[in-house]
């Protein structure tokens, strides 16, 4: 499936109402955990988002706004509780040790299980180099700005922007890159990706599809309380590390 459609199906709104009446909102998406041999994906599913989204949710359960399509082809939004903390309040998710990324082991409804994207679709530095990703390249992002959905069914809103910083790799030295588009509360945790049907690899004579997740939208750039309409994206290499850590936790 085209990555646009795959991620549109795999991305969901996550929210939780706090004691003060304010609702914490974020964006999360389903990813298959890597297989035991490190090749491809397993049947285990993780819900990936920004760790600060889950940190702000103090109750044991949050709501994921699942969607279902019936036999007649009609869509339905079906919010359901998901356990994110233990009874003692301890986080059930795995947090990346250095980056604003979290992965929660999850058992989604059967109809959503097959919508998770594969671990191999998360780009590493080699993929960014192979497709020569540079400033000015267009990337896409999915999310729920201020909790707004694209429709009553609960699909995310698709946004587009240009890569706005350089260099992009190695990710160990440059863990984030900038994207030229406005970011709002509720966008945090959403996938940022490239979907280009005619992109040339470095050294290649012909064109190939570039379909990969480049990272996770962490936050917006704010300077002296002024929003600059620039998003900060964490590289997918760190999402891969977080998912590998979740695998280790589940196997322990």
Protein Blocks (a to p, Z undefined) as FASTA:
>chain_A
ZZklmmmmmpccdddddfkopacdddddddddddfkopajdfbdcddddfklmmmpmbfb
dcdddddddfkopacdddddddfbdfkopafbdcdfkbccddddddddfklmmmpccfkl
pccfklmmmnopaehiacdddddeehiafblnopacddddddfbdcfbdfklmmbccddd
dddehjgopacddddfbdcdehiabdcdddddfbdcfbdcdeehiaehiacdddfklmmm
mmmmmmmmmmZZ
